[in-house]
Amino acid sequence: MSVWDFANANLRNLHVYEPGKPIEEVAREFGLDPRTIVKLASNENPLGPSPAAVEAMKLAAHRMHIYPDGASFELATAIAKQQGVAYNNLILGNGSNEIIEFVYHGFTRRGKSSVVASRHSFAVYKLMAELFDVEFIEAPDQNFAHDLDAMRAAVRDDTRLIFVTNPNNPTGTRVGNEELERFIVGVPKNIVIVLDEAYYEFCHNPPPTLEWIRRGHNIVATRTFSKIQGLAGLRIGYGLANADLIGVLQRCRQPFNLNGMAQAAALAAVGDTGHARRTRELTFAGLARLEQFAREHGLASVPSHANFMMLNVGDARRVFGALQQRGVIVRSMRSYGLPEWIRVTIGTPPEMAKFERALLEVM
Ligand SMILES: *Cc1c(COP(=O)(O)O)cnc(C)c1O
């Protein structure tokens, strides 16, 4: 008898999330000095964490024998103030990925619910659907962007969640604010709309998400410290929603889901608006430069509203491997069903120059 005979059957065929390849792994595999490797694979912040967050962590290190504040009161209060919402409109998570898990816990039932997401969208929604034994309905997209009409049409009576990734990962596209508002108003009230806003801070003319939440729509907006704040390693994200919805999600979490180091760092990062501004400026300049590079060399690209861009390189798997040999890690879009495309995170100007040189060599 094997444990698999009595384990949850849906775990057997679970897809595994493919993260960006770690620098140390590429160094070992290709015999490279890890310090020379450039990782443009996980949409991380090339400026690193906010220096204020690093200082806060050094001080916090001496208090790590104490359990963290389970309510993350100071941090939650600071984020609520920054966002202009009440304390009970907010829930913190071990990365915004954990908020996605809370939403599944709170609103789906094993074998009885379905969720809707777009094709070419964030892989985690589907993995969670498998984990929770919930049917995953993938609506077609259009020119790499969400097709909200198709998503609305995919909704069934048993649909409990809809995921709108805005801007979208991996494509970098976004939906228009008016179009999204019409969609939100039209969705049945017994469905929670998850607006995954991991790249919200990179948007020009961002959607009025909080206004929609204030009007009482059943929206959970997820945000993260992993991208604009450069704290991906600490795992800090949050969800914004009406107080009733937050009440449901709070019951889905463990008492100490945010560790003390993360709370200290994030609190300092909230106050460091300069770091966020420098990150945006570097990203916008890098996107413009990469678009120009693609044009000059006849590579198709998808205009991006986030801190990364997709490029058509013909054979993503080959280029992905050849770039690694030259010390550059990007993401192949093969597993997303886009075998010609790679996704490149915007790095510092020297990192981008290294990527461009390497790509021209291997193309
Ligand atoms: C990076 C990313 C996240 C962030 O996940 P964390 O758990 O906060 O690190 C969430 N959604 C999308 C679409 C992302 O690209």
The ligand as an SDF file (V2000), in Angstrom:
LIG
                    3D

 15 15  0  0  0  0  0  0  0  0999 V2000
    4.9280   38.5750   -9.0040 C   0  0  0  0  0  0  0  0  0  0  0  0
    3.4580   38.4070   -9.0180 C   0  0  0  0  0  0  0  0  0  0  0  0
    2.7630   38.2730   -7.8400 C   0  0  0  0  0  0  0  0  0  0  0  0
    3.4900   38.4500   -6.5460 C   0  0  0  0  0  0  0  0  0  0  0  0
    3.5350   37.3710   -5.7660 O   0  0  0  0  0  0  0  0  0  0  0  0
    4.1210   37.5010   -4.3010 P   0  0  0  0  0  0  0  0  0  0  0  0
    3.5880   36.2790   -3.6770 O   0  0  0  0  0  0  0  0  0  0  0  0
    3.5720   38.7560   -3.6950 O   0  0  0  0  0  0  0  0  0  0  0  0
    5.6140   37.5450   -4.4160 O   0  0  0  0  0  0  0  0  0  0  0  0
    1.3950   38.1090   -7.8730 C   0  0  0  0  0  0  0  0  0  0  0  0
    0.7410   38.1300   -9.0410 N   0  0  0  0  0  0  0  0  0  0  0  0
    1.3780   38.2970  -10.2030 C   0  0  0  0  0  0  0  0  0  0  0  0
    0.6130   38.3570  -11.4670 C   0  0  0  0  0  0  0  0  0  0  0  0
    2.7650   38.4220  -10.2150 C   0  0  0  0  0  0  0  0  0  0  0  0
    3.4180   38.5630  -11.3780 O   0  0  0  0  0  0  0  0  0  0  0  0
  1  2  1  0
  2  3  1  0
  2 14  2  0
  3  4  1  0
  3 10  2  0
  4  5  1  0
  5  6  1  0
  6  7  2  0
  6  8  1  0
  6  9  1  0
 10 11  1  0
 11 12  2  0
 12 13  1  0
 12 14  1  0
 14 15  1  0
M  END
$$$$
